[in-house]
């Protein structure tokens, strides 16, 4: 019975996405929904894009193993990212009416930095999108009672999300995100109510978690632990700011105020609702301790789905898996679209000076198709957990793109040389540390961020008469 409800929901959501695709007439429609989305749609797509597989499956599984300190990157860092974007970046970026965030780097630092940062952004999405594809496979495997393998589920899930993203772009993503946000909110609230009845109340679960030491958030007071804590926090809090999916929500807004307010509100809503899956997963420790113990030894991401299947009535199962699929689909479609659009706009378009808007739209769609195939293959062959896939995705943009973006907006001396040194210095030092000292006292991404900052400051000190020569070269 459950699998048929899942199939019906899946078919309807694809149909809605294809209906929304009828609005796409040009690249601005495909990449930014014509810069015309109202407040409630933008808020929904900000929330729904962030509320993905890692929120429902990855974060709760990590909390069960490591407690609150283990999930500092998400939801704490990730929700703060959206709030910081709204407060400090949305107004400036929206006013420029860029099509992609790569356009900002091109205007501020020149073609070389544009290409380097765009490639970093595209690469960073491999892990994030692969996590959603992997989660789709897991869900199909669970709800079909092992009739469908996880690998088959990944391929089926990727293909179905591709269909409406390929044709509808941001319009399809935005409309389906709005509907899926409603399902996520209602589903999570309902299943939270059902599970709290099984445990004896929310306070019982919280007290049990506190007694088990799971609510301690601060690290041990030694240098390695503190630096690790800071690195985990800023990886998603700062590393996800210079991302195309975040930028698309800003530039898709109807006006500047919506861009600012929707980002902040979406971040707050995400932070609040991200704790419901954590509550649900920890409730399993009280409802079925043996289930938790078994899956902690094998795959802790399966604890929550199996708790719902084994202990919740059919309607609650439908609500939960409907919310879970909504979360994964909204995140997957957004993260398929974002790197494809920025690759086409900032890499391919630069190679063909007289490319028409019609041909660019076709290239964007071809890129979506190719990127989907690549991330599906990556997901099929990766052994990383969903949480680690997402967390690792932001390291490259943290070390290569955050400093050029922040200083480009707020520092008048930010220049082409500084941008180039920030990107190259951040990337090279991070890669070296990952290879030579991956477990050093200072996490590699923290070293990379410091090197990127140093590169920007050094470039900013170069006299103005030398900058003209540097800009002409790059």
Secondary structure, 3 states (H helix, E strand, C coil): CHHHHHHHHHHHHHHHHHHHHHHCCCHHHHHHHHHCECHHHHHHHHHHHHCCHHHHHHHHHHHHHHCHHHHHHHHHHHHHHHHHHHHHHHHHHHHHCCCCHHHHHHHHHCHHHHHHHHHHHHHHHHHHHHHHHHHHHHHHHHHCCCCCCHHHHHHHHHHHHHHHHHHHHHHHHHHHHHHHHHHHHHHHHHHHHHHHHHHCCHHHHHHHHHHCCCCCCCCCCCHHHHHHHHHHHHHHHCCCCCCHHHHHHHHCECCHHHHHHHHHHHHHHHHHHHHHHHHHHHHHHHHCHHHHHHHHHCCCCHHHHHHHHHHCCHHHHHHHHHHHHHHHHHHHHHHHHHHHHHHHHHHHHHHCCCCCHHHHHHHHHHHHHHHHHHHHHHHHHCCCCHHHHHHHHCHHHHHHCHHHHHHHHHCCCCCHHHHHHHHHHHHHHHHHHHHHCCCCCCCHHHHHHHHHHHHHHHHHCCCHHHHHHHHHHC
